Amino acid sequence: MEERQVQLIGNLFLEFQEELERVYKIYCANYDQALLLVESYRREPELQREIQAIIEAVVPQAGPSGLSFLLVIPLQRITKYPLLLQKILENTLPDASAYSVLQRATSALQDVNTNINEYKRRKEVASKYNKVEHLTLRERLARINTHTLSKKTTRLSQLLKQEAGLVLRTEDKEFDDLEERFHWVSLCVTELKNNVAAYLDNLEAFLRFRPQQYDLDMPAGPVGQYCNLARDLQLQAFPEFKQRLEDLVWQPLCSLAKALAGPQNLIKKRLDKLLDFERLEEKLLEEGSVTYEEEAARHTYQALNSLLVAELPQFNQLAMRWLGQILGTFMALQRDLAKQVLQRAESSAAQLPHHHLSEPAFRKLVEDALGQTSQQLHSFQENFEKELTLPTVQPLLPGAERQVQALLTKYGPGKLYQVTSNTSGSRTLDLSLPRGQIVALLQNKDTKGNSSRWLVDTGGHRGYVPAGKLEPYQIVPREEKLRGQAGPGEASRHPTPEPSPGLVAAVPTGTQMVAMYPFVARNSHEVSLQAGQPVAVLEPQNKGNPEWSLVEVDGRRGYVPASFLARAPSPAPWGWSLPS
């Protein structure tokens, strides 16, 4: 009977060998961290009293030691199991049937303890290199000494020899496959985090735009229904969706990205330790021995490599599962939002006057309404273009007449172009030019044959500008003298537009005028105009230049093209009217 019990004990330990090792490895590796947590509890007297009261009620033999007593018991048990089995083995006859079972059980528990110690050592090595420190440049420089310089120089030398093919690189296909898998997981997490961040930014911008708060100047009815629906969505549905998105998608995604930092740092440290390990292996083959510190460095690499090979597959699998759950949650939130918006829209649509129409009839009603509106818009556009014909030439910048005349004399009218918008040179030999600048074309491509960059001359500098920001300059002589000097061919190619009846040659200071065309200010010396806007002329000419006038518009002063202004007619009962 006793022999049967002994055999049963041995079989039980053999049966639970793997489970004992798996559980105790994690427990022993985290024992020190648990003690720190217990120490933090002791700094909170009320919490400590509650814990102690529970322990005294459940485990009175723990005494005042409390949690510390309970935590150390499993640690003592796992180390005593091989000793107890060895003691039973010594008191069992060798010819007994249970003897061989006890031998295997004793050896198995000794291996369990060895593996637990090795796992704990690997975890300690990993925890040393697992910390991601954010150091400033000054702190990094303060850590540099002769030892670190020697280590880094040796590693760099080993790496260069491998790249040059002088020494063989250690191949580890198992780890390389795991590292590649981890890299793709990290890339997916990073891309998804960036996309969700952009999505949240766009959602925030969308929530700031509230069209229902604007006066649409339309009768109530469908417009009121739309405003009520938009207000309901803006104030409740969309903010609620945004909050759930941040809590259920963004925060878990940030936690996952943070969890990737530790393994990334370990993989980087493994490469450094691998270079040390390969150098020491060469030294061991050549000299037959290494120092104690060098042997410790070899064991450090082996511990890091074994830990990564053992745990990277689990980490990759867990990260992918985590990532899949985040994506599933994101899609579920989108479905909930669409369902919620659809329900509210259907409730609002039921109150509209055309809700009883079938879908084909409603589509025809919408098409007819859109067609009628399109015709009205087209008619309005034609009338507007007839009333306000923009000048074909952008007015010259003040003081640019001499420069244009010099370019015209040197290159002729066919080579002159005008800059249509401000340019900012970002590459070598690029020019930064303001809108309206006149330049002469030297070559319609750069030195590499790129036709999108043209070489131009500003009259003082030569360089490249984007071809898309240049258009041929239409020469419009501003005086009869210039018109007489121009050849008949030139005059026919570039006809001078007839002056508007509302323009005057000399405008007294303080005269009230009206803008015929819109004008966009290009610098702080100019002021923007809208067509039909009344302005007060302060100086009819800019230091003798009749093309520009100093005006005051809505309390703002600046220069505008004189040709854009016309005398203001007597106000009609309904307001100002533009000249025909």
TIVO-598434 format. One line per 8 residues: number of its first residue (from 0); their letters; for each residue x, y, z of C-alpha. Coordinates in pm, 1 decimal. Layout:
<nutors>
NUM> a> X/Y/Z; ...
</nutors>
This chain:
<nutors>
0> meerqvql> 0.0/0.0/0.0; 279.9/244.9/90.1; 468.2/157.7/-226.8; 159.1/231.6/-430.6; 122.9/573.1/-261.5; 487.1/653.5/-330.3; 441.4/558.7/-696.8; 132.0/777.6/-712.7
8> ignlflef> 330.5/1075.0/-574.3; 597.4/1031.8/-840.6; 341.1/1003.1/-1120.4; 160.7/1316.7/-1000.5; 479.0/1523.9/-1012.1; 558.2/1389.7/-1359.9; 205.5/1467.8/-1478.8; 212.3/1828.1/-1352.9
16> qeelervy> 577.9/1899.7/-1439.0; 507.2/2134.0/-1732.1; 225.0/2317.5/-1556.5; 437.0/2366.1/-1242.1; 720.1/2509.1/-1449.8; 491.3/2741.9/-1647.3; 318.3/2885.8/-1340.2; 621.4/2912.3/-1113.6
24> kiycanyd> 838.6/3076.1/-1381.4; 600.5/3370.6/-1400.5; 550.3/3382.5/-1024.7; 921.0/3375.2/-935.6; 1015.0/3624.6/-1207.2; 764.0/3876.7/-1068.8; 828.8/3811.1/-699.3; 1051.8/4118.0/-651.5
32> qalllves> 794.5/4340.5/-819.6; 527.0/4198.4/-587.8; 737.0/4289.1/-282.7; 764.8/4647.5/-406.6; 387.2/4657.4/-443.8; 344.0/4528.6/-85.5; 580.8/4799.2/33.9; 368.7/5063.8/-136.5
40> yrrepelq> 59.3/4925.9/43.4; 230.7/4977.4/376.7; 250.0/5350.3/310.7; -131.8/5360.7/316.8; -235.9/5275.5/676.1; -607.6/5229.2/605.0; -547.9/4990.6/314.8; -283.4/4804.4/516.5
48> reiqaiie> -527.2/4753.1/807.1; -792.9/4611.0/574.2; -545.3/4369.2/412.8; -412.9/4256.2/750.6; -763.3/4198.5/886.7; -852.8/3974.4/591.9; -528.3/3774.9/625.0; -574.8/3722.5/997.9
56> avvpqagp> -929.0/3597.1/938.2; -835.0/3357.8/656.3; -472.3/3261.1/739.7; -415.4/3329.4/1110.0; -77.1/3155.2/1107.4; 59.1/3434.6/886.1; 80.1/3660.8/1190.8; 206.6/4017.4/1155.9
64> sglsfllv> 407.8/3930.5/843.2; 87.0/3942.8/640.3; 130.1/3944.5/263.9; 507.0/3894.7/279.5; 452.6/3559.0/454.0; 201.7/3444.1/193.0; 414.6/3553.6/-102.1; 726.9/3369.4/5.7
72> iplqritk> 553.9/3032.0/68.1; 526.4/2930.2/-304.9; 890.1/3027.6/-352.1; 994.6/2795.2/-69.6; 768.0/2511.6/-184.1; 902.7/2481.3/-537.1; 1259.0/2457.0/-407.8; 1163.0/2196.3/-144.3
80> yplllqki> 988.8/1957.5/-385.5; 1314.7/1808.0/-526.7; 1453.2/1770.4/-172.1; 1139.3/1593.4/-47.1; 1137.0/1359.9/-348.1; 1507.6/1290.0/-296.9; 1439.3/1204.7/68.1; 1159.0/964.6/-30.1
88> lentlpda> 1387.9/811.4/-293.8; 1657.6/747.6/-34.8; 1407.7/560.6/180.9; 1275.4/349.8/-108.1; 1430.7/13.5/-193.1; 1603.1/15.1/-534.0; 1416.7/-296.4/-644.8; 1078.0/-143.8/-567.0
96> saysvlqr> 847.8/-68.6/-860.3; 810.3/295.9/-745.9; 1186.4/357.1/-741.5; 1222.4/439.2/-1113.5; 916.8/664.6/-1102.1; 1062.8/856.1/-806.8; 1395.5/888.9/-986.9; 1230.8/1044.7/-1291.7
104> atsalqdv> 1014.3/1270.4/-1074.3; 1316.3/1392.7/-874.4; 1512.9/1465.1/-1191.3; 1210.7/1639.6/-1345.7; 1163.7/1871.2/-1044.0; 1535.6/1952.1/-1043.0; 1503.1/2049.2/-1411.1; 1196.1/2258.0/-1325.3
112> ntnineyk> 1393.8/2454.9/-1066.0; 1685.1/2497.7/-1308.8; 1454.0/2627.5/-1580.5; 1282.1/2863.5/-1336.3; 1616.3/3009.2/-1229.3; 1725.3/3046.7/-1591.6; 1397.8/3214.8/-1683.3; 1429.5/3449.6/-1384.6
120> rrkevask> 1785.4/3536.5/-1490.1; 1671.4/3611.3/-1844.8; 1392.8/3832.7/-1714.4; 1639.7/4024.6/-1500.3; 1866.5/4077.7/-1801.8; 1568.2/4184.9/-2012.8; 1440.7/4424.8/-1746.3; 1781.7/4591.6/-1747.8
128> ynkvehlt> 1758.6/4667.8/-2121.8; 1380.7/4692.5/-2146.5; 1361.5/5044.7/-2006.6; 1305.3/5312.6/-2269.7; 1485.1/5620.7/-2145.6; 1418.9/5963.0/-2295.1; 1751.4/6135.8/-2237.9; 1854.2/6481.0/-2348.6
136> lrerlari> 2169.7/6535.1/-2551.6; 2347.9/6665.8/-2242.9; 2254.9/6353.1/-2044.5; 2369.8/6126.3/-2325.9; 2704.0/6306.3/-2348.9; 2745.3/6281.8/-1970.0; 2723.0/5901.8/-1993.3; 3005.6/5873.0/-2245.1
144> nthtlskk> 3331.2/5740.9/-2097.9; 3629.8/5541.9/-2215.3; 3455.2/5210.5/-2148.9; 3147.6/5294.1/-2359.0; 3363.9/5438.4/-2637.1; 3574.8/5121.3/-2642.8; 3262.4/4900.5/-2657.1; 3099.5/5097.3/-2936.4
152> ttrlsqll> 3424.6/5112.7/-3135.9; 3467.8/4735.2/-3105.2; 3109.6/4672.6/-3218.6; 3150.9/4906.9/-3513.9; 3470.4/4728.9/-3613.4; 3297.5/4390.6/-3594.4; 3006.7/4520.2/-3804.1; 3239.3/4664.6/-4071.0
160> kqeaglvl> 3427.0/4334.8/-4094.0; 3099.0/4153.1/-4148.7; 2989.5/4399.7/-4416.9; 3325.8/4360.2/-4590.0; 3297.1/3981.0/-4579.3; 3605.8/3933.9/-4361.9; 3411.7/3743.9/-4094.8; 3091.2/3544.5/-4115.0
168> rtedkefd> 2769.4/3679.6/-3976.6; 2580.2/3456.5/-3732.2; 2265.4/3326.9/-3902.0; 1953.1/3267.9/-3692.9; 1661.9/3209.6/-3928.1; 1415.8/3146.3/-3644.7; 1486.0/3481.4/-3484.0; 1502.3/3662.5/-3820.1
176> dleerfhw> 1152.4/3538.3/-3907.7; 1019.6/3646.2/-3568.5; 1183.4/3987.3/-3598.8; 1036.1/4041.7/-3945.9; 692.7/3946.8/-3815.2; 732.4/4187.6/-3523.5; 843.2/4462.6/-3762.3; 525.7/4426.3/-3969.5
184> vslcvtel> 310.2/4426.2/-3656.7; 481.4/4747.3/-3539.7; 433.4/4906.2/-3882.0; 62.3/4818.8/-3882.9; 15.5/4967.5/-3535.3; 201.6/5287.0/-3630.2; 5.8/5334.3/-3953.8; -326.8/5269.4/-3783.8
192> knnvaayl> -239.9/5513.4/-3505.5; -154.3/5784.4/-3759.9; -475.4/5719.2/-3953.1; -693.7/5729.8/-3641.9; -521.4/6053.2/-3530.8; -596.2/6211.2/-3871.1; -954.8/6081.4/-3851.7; -1001.8/6242.9/-3509.2
200> dnleaflr> -856.1/6572.6/-3634.7; -1092.2/6575.6/-3932.8; -1384.1/6486.2/-3707.5; -1293.8/6774.3/-3477.2; -1282.9/7013.7/-3773.9; -1617.6/6878.6/-3894.7; -1776.1/6939.5/-3554.6; -1659.6/7302.6/-3556.9
208> frpqqydl> -1862.9/7369.5/-3874.1; -2228.4/7417.6/-3784.7; -2434.6/7522.6/-4089.8; -2761.5/7509.4/-3897.0; -2656.7/7819.0/-3701.9; -2637.0/8038.2/-4014.8; -2930.5/8235.8/-4147.2; -3008.7/8064.9/-4477.2
216> dmpagpvg> -3264.7/8333.2/-4569.0; -3511.4/8063.1/-4672.9; -3869.8/7998.6/-4558.0; -3936.6/7754.0/-4278.3; -4048.5/7398.1/-4346.8; -3787.3/7160.7/-4492.9; -3511.1/7403.4/-4398.2; -3630.2/7403.7/-4038.0
224> qycnlard> -3638.6/7024.4/-4038.1; -3283.7/7014.7/-4171.8; -3162.8/7261.8/-3907.3; -3323.7/7060.1/-3628.7; -3168.3/6736.4/-3753.8; -2823.8/6893.3/-3800.5; -2841.5/7052.2/-3454.5; -2938.4/6718.8/-3298.9
232> lqlqafpe> -2649.8/6538.0/-3468.2; -2397.0/6812.3/-3391.7; -2483.4/6839.0/-3023.9; -2540.3/6473.9/-2938.7; -2472.9/6199.7/-3195.1; -2134.3/6313.5/-3328.0; -1980.8/6423.5/-2992.3; -2092.2/6093.4/-2837.9
240> fkqrledl> -1933.6/5902.1/-3126.9; -1611.6/6102.1/-3089.4; -1591.1/6028.2/-2716.7; -1649.1/5655.5/-2770.3; -1389.6/5655.4/-3047.3; -1129.6/5808.8/-2815.1; -1210.7/5570.4/-2527.9; -1252.6/5244.1/-2719.3
248> vwqplcsl> -1012.8/5287.7/-3014.4; -759.9/5566.9/-2959.5; -662.8/5489.1/-2598.8; -618.0/5109.5/-2656.6; -420.2/5186.2/-2972.6; -187.7/5419.4/-2779.8; -142.3/5150.8/-2512.1; -56.2/4893.8/-2779.7
256> akalagpq> 196.9/5129.5/-2938.8; 349.9/5187.5/-2594.9; 372.6/4811.1/-2535.7; 581.0/4775.7/-2854.5; 859.4/4997.2/-2716.5; 999.5/4730.8/-2480.3; 1047.1/4452.9/-2739.8; 1183.7/4705.8/-2989.7
264> nlikkrld> 1449.0/4808.3/-2739.6; 1534.8/4443.9/-2661.8; 1574.7/4360.7/-3032.5; 1807.9/4658.2/-3071.9; 2012.5/4552.1/-2767.4; 2028.5/4195.7/-2898.0; 2208.3/4318.9/-3209.9; 2468.5/4496.8/-2994.6
272> klldferl> 2514.4/4191.4/-2775.2; 2535.7/3967.9/-3082.7; 2833.4/4168.8/-3208.7; 2999.1/4124.7/-2866.6; 2915.9/3752.1/-2869.4; 3063.4/3696.7/-3217.5; 3385.0/3874.8/-3120.5; 3416.1/3669.0/-2802.3
280> eeklleeg> 3351.7/3346.5/-2994.3; 3644.1/3435.8/-3222.2; 3861.7/3506.6/-2918.7; 3755.9/3177.9/-2756.7; 3857.9/2984.9/-3068.8; 4191.3/3164.0/-3095.0; 4296.4/3179.0/-2728.7; 4082.8/2906.2/-2571.4
288> svtyeeea> 3956.9/3121.2/-2282.9; 3783.0/3448.0/-2196.9; 3766.8/3664.0/-1887.4; 3487.6/3654.3/-1632.1; 3337.4/3977.5/-1767.4; 3354.1/3846.4/-2123.6; 3184.5/3522.9/-2018.7; 2908.7/3729.9/-1856.5
296> arhtyqal> 2867.1/3919.6/-2185.9; 2827.8/3587.2/-2371.2; 2563.1/3474.3/-2126.2; 2383.7/3809.2/-2159.7; 2344.7/3761.6/-2534.8; 2231.6/3401.2/-2492.2; 1975.8/3507.5/-2231.4; 1839.3/3788.3/-2449.8
304> nsllvael> 1822.1/3568.7/-2758.3; 1652.4/3280.1/-2575.3; 1398.4/3515.0/-2416.7; 1311.4/3681.6/-2748.6; 1282.2/3349.9/-2934.2; 1055.5/3215.5/-2659.8; 831.8/3519.7/-2612.5; 821.9/3706.1/-2947.4
312> pqfnqlam> 578.0/3453.4/-3102.0; 338.0/3501.8/-2810.5; 379.5/3879.0/-2824.5; 320.8/3892.1/-3202.0; 9.8/3676.8/-3168.1; -125.6/3884.9/-2879.9; -52.0/4214.7/-3062.0; -231.7/4093.9/-3375.9
320> rwlgqilg> -531.5/3984.9/-3169.4; -530.5/4321.3/-2992.0; -506.1/4502.1/-3325.8; -792.6/4297.6/-3468.4; -1014.7/4381.3/-3171.0; -939.0/4752.6/-3212.4; -1032.2/4739.1/-3580.9; -1348.0/4544.1/-3500.1
328> tfmalqrd> -1444.3/4803.9/-3239.0; -1382.6/5085.0/-3486.6; -1611.4/4922.9/-3745.0; -1877.9/4859.1/-3480.0; -1868.7/5226.1/-3378.1; -1908.8/5329.2/-3742.3; -2208.9/5097.3/-3780.0; -2366.7/5233.7/-3461.9
336> lakqvlqr> -2320.5/5592.0/-3582.9; -2468.2/5516.1/-3926.0; -2765.1/5338.5/-3766.9; -2823.9/5623.4/-3522.6; -2802.1/5893.2/-3792.4; -3032.4/5694.1/-4023.2; -3295.1/5654.8/-3750.6; -3293.2/6025.3/-3670.9
344> aessaaql> -3297.1/6119.0/-4041.1; -3594.5/5889.4/-4107.8; -3782.2/6041.0/-3813.3; -3711.5/6391.0/-3946.8; -3792.7/6296.7/-4307.1; -4136.2/6170.1/-4201.9; -4233.6/6530.2/-4127.7; -4133.4/6663.4/-4472.4
352> phhhlsep> -4405.7/6747.4/-4724.9; -4277.6/6500.5/-4989.4; -4219.8/6199.7/-4763.7; -4518.3/6017.5/-4914.4; -4363.9/6016.3/-5264.4; -4211.1/5697.9/-5402.5; -3838.0/5690.2/-5461.4; -3858.7/5735.1/-5844.1
360> afrklved> -4102.4/6026.6/-5805.2; -3883.4/6188.9/-5542.0; -3573.5/6149.6/-5761.8; -3754.8/6320.7/-6050.5; -3866.1/6602.6/-5818.4; -3506.3/6657.2/-5703.6; -3369.6/6645.0/-6060.4; -3625.1/6902.3/-6177.0
368> algqtsqq> -3545.0/7132.1/-5884.1; -3171.4/7100.3/-5943.7; -3215.3/7165.9/-6315.7; -3416.9/7479.8/-6251.3; -3161.8/7602.1/-5996.5; -2877.7/7528.7/-6237.7; -3041.4/7737.8/-6507.5; -3090.4/8026.3/-6267.4
376> lhsfqenf> -2728.3/8004.4/-6156.3; -2604.4/7994.7/-6517.2; -2815.1/8300.1/-6605.0; -2683.8/8485.2/-6300.2; -2325.7/8398.4/-6395.5; -2370.5/8532.7/-6750.3; -2518.7/8858.6/-6623.7; -2244.4/8893.3/-6365.4
384> ekeltlpt> -1970.1/8842.2/-6625.1; -2129.4/9104.8/-6849.3; -2142.3/9358.1/-6565.7; -1794.8/9285.4/-6426.3; -1540.1/9204.5/-6693.5; -1207.1/9161.7/-6519.7; -907.0/9328.5/-6683.3; -686.1/9087.4/-6874.1
392> vqpllpga> -365.6/9227.7/-6727.6; -263.7/9226.1/-6362.7; -151.2/9583.7/-6275.3; 219.1/9635.0/-6235.9; 376.7/9669.9/-5896.9; 453.8/10033.9/-5803.8; 785.6/10145.5/-5948.0; 815.6/9849.6/-6191.7
400> erqvqall> 774.9/10047.8/-6515.3; 1150.0/10101.5/-6567.8; 1225.9/9735.2/-6507.2; 958.3/9625.2/-6756.8; 1082.8/9876.4/-7013.5; 1440.4/9743.1/-6972.3; 1328.8/9383.0/-7017.6; 1115.0/9481.5/-7315.9
408> tkygpgkl> 1409.9/9658.9/-7480.7; 1650.3/9369.8/-7413.1; 1432.5/9065.8/-7493.5; 1128.6/9195.4/-7685.8; 757.3/9151.3/-7599.4; 740.5/8782.8/-7694.9; 972.5/8681.8/-7406.8; 792.6/8868.7/-7126.8
416> yqvtsnts> 590.4/8671.3/-6869.2; 405.3/8770.4/-6553.1; 404.9/8575.6/-6222.2; 46.1/8470.8/-6142.0; 101.1/8392.4/-5770.8; 372.7/8429.2/-5508.8; 661.7/8182.5/-5551.1; 899.5/8062.6/-5281.9
424> gsrtldls> 1229.6/7913.5/-5400.0; 1290.0/7576.9/-5229.2; 1583.1/7448.0/-5438.2; 1917.7/7579.1/-5550.6; 1892.8/7860.6/-5808.5; 1514.8/7896.4/-5747.5; 1377.5/8251.5/-5722.1; 1123.9/8387.4/-5473.3
432> lprgqiva> 898.5/8632.9/-5660.5; 580.0/8824.3/-5569.9; 258.1/8798.7/-5765.2; 255.7/9040.9/-6060.6; 636.7/9039.8/-6112.5; 742.2/9073.2/-6480.2; 1023.8/8844.2/-6598.3; 1187.3/8753.1/-6927.7
440> llqnkdtk> 1205.2/8389.8/-7038.0; 1557.6/8264.2/-7107.9; 1497.4/7888.9/-7137.5; 1181.6/7677.6/-7101.2; 1356.5/7392.9/-6912.7; 1630.1/7342.2/-6655.3; 1970.9/7179.5/-6695.7; 1821.1/6831.9/-6649.6
448> gnssrwlv> 1560.7/6884.1/-6922.2; 1274.3/6935.0/-6677.7; 1018.6/7152.9/-6856.9; 829.7/7236.0/-6536.7; 1107.7/7477.1/-6427.0; 1188.2/7775.6/-6651.1; 1498.0/7991.1/-6642.3; 1401.3/8359.2/-6625.1
456> dtgghrgy> 1559.2/8702.1/-6584.6; 1402.0/8958.5/-6350.0; 1623.2/9240.1/-6471.5; 1858.5/9192.6/-6178.0; 1863.5/8821.0/-6098.3; 1845.8/8500.8/-6297.5; 1700.5/8174.9/-6171.1; 1426.6/7914.0/-6201.3
464> vpagklep> 1053.3/7947.8/-6132.4; 767.4/7697.3/-6176.4; 632.1/7711.2/-6531.5; 275.9/7679.4/-6402.4; 303.6/8015.9/-6226.6; 392.8/8211.7/-6543.2; 165.7/8348.3/-6811.7; 249.0/8566.0/-7116.1
472> yqivpree> 244.6/8934.9/-7028.4; 0.2/9141.9/-7233.0; 160.9/9481.6/-7292.9; -90.4/9763.4/-7245.6; 70.9/10108.3/-7304.3; -57.5/10352.0/-7045.3; 25.5/10670.8/-7235.8; -19.9/10787.9/-7594.1
480> klrgqagp> 356.6/10825.4/-7616.1; 414.1/10456.8/-7556.8; 132.3/10368.5/-7794.9; 293.2/10579.2/-8066.9; 633.9/10415.7/-8014.5; 492.0/10066.4/-8046.8; 488.2/9916.5/-8395.5; 163.7/9852.1/-8580.3
488> geasrhpt> 210.0/9478.6/-8541.0; 247.2/9510.6/-8163.2; -57.4/9735.1/-8131.9; -268.8/9482.8/-8321.0; -145.4/9192.7/-8105.1; -202.7/9371.9/-7774.8; -499.8/9609.5/-7813.6; -550.1/9867.2/-7542.0
496> pepspglv> -888.1/9827.1/-7368.1; -1118.3/10126.5/-7395.4; -1137.4/10324.7/-7071.0; -1459.0/10295.6/-6876.9; -1689.2/10600.0/-6894.8; -1671.0/10627.1/-6519.7; -1289.0/10673.7/-6512.7; -1143.2/11023.6/-6481.4
504> aavptgtq> -794.3/11149.6/-6553.4; -764.8/11357.5/-6239.7; -949.2/11281.7/-5918.5; -961.6/11542.8/-5638.9; -846.3/11429.9/-5296.4; -1129.7/11296.7/-5076.8; -1352.3/11204.9/-5372.8; -1599.3/10919.2/-5311.3
512> mvamypfv> -1556.1/10647.4/-5576.9; -1666.0/10288.3/-5631.2; -1464.6/9974.5/-5719.9; -1544.0/9840.0/-6064.9; -1352.2/9511.9/-6020.2; -1241.9/9298.6/-5725.6; -876.8/9335.9/-5623.6; -673.9/9115.8/-5385.7
520> arnshevs> -396.8/9290.1/-5187.4; -53.2/9132.3/-5237.4; 132.5/9303.9/-4953.7; 76.4/9526.0/-4651.3; 89.2/9845.3/-4865.1; -218.0/9744.9/-5069.1; -582.6/9700.2/-4969.2; -836.5/9449.8/-5106.4
528> lqagqpva> -1153.3/9559.9/-5289.7; -1483.0/9401.3/-5378.2; -1677.3/9492.5/-5688.7; -1922.1/9772.9/-5614.5; -1755.9/9866.0/-5286.3; -1744.8/10243.9/-5213.1; -1395.2/10387.8/-5145.7; -1255.9/10729.7/-5055.3
536> vlepqnkg> -957.3/10851.4/-5262.1; -684.8/11004.4/-5040.7; -410.0/11046.1/-5304.0; -507.3/11009.4/-5671.8; -147.0/10927.7/-5772.8; 132.8/10736.3/-5603.1; 415.9/10993.5/-5621.8; 329.8/11078.6/-5981.2
544> npewslve> 240.8/10723.0/-6085.3; -116.1/10744.9/-6223.4; -164.6/10365.5/-6217.1; -201.2/10348.4/-5836.6; -414.2/10547.9/-5592.5; -409.7/10567.5/-5213.2; -762.3/10498.0/-5083.3; -949.8/10428.5/-4761.3
552> vdgrrgyv> -1190.5/10132.9/-4748.5; -1384.1/10048.7/-4431.8; -1122.9/10222.4/-4215.3; -827.5/10052.7/-4394.0; -579.7/10247.6/-4605.3; -370.2/10119.5/-4893.7; -293.5/10137.3/-5265.3; -522.1/9999.5/-5538.8
560> pasflara> -501.5/10015.1/-5920.6; -648.9/10345.6/-6039.1; -805.5/10170.9/-6338.9; -1018.9/9964.8/-6102.4; -1200.9/10275.6/-5973.6; -1491.3/10476.1/-6115.1; -1675.9/10784.9/-5999.7; -1963.8/10701.0/-5774.9
568> pspapwgw> -2298.5/10800.6/-5935.5; -2577.6/10957.8/-5739.9; -2724.9/10695.7/-5508.9; -3047.8/10541.7/-5628.1; -3324.1/10462.2/-5377.6; -3208.0/10099.0/-5372.1; -2831.9/10174.4/-5337.7; -2530.1/10209.1/-5569.1
576> slps> -2544.7/10095.2/-5929.7; -2242.4/9995.5/-6137.4; -2165.6/10168.4/-6470.0; -2275.5/9970.5/-6773.7
</nutors>
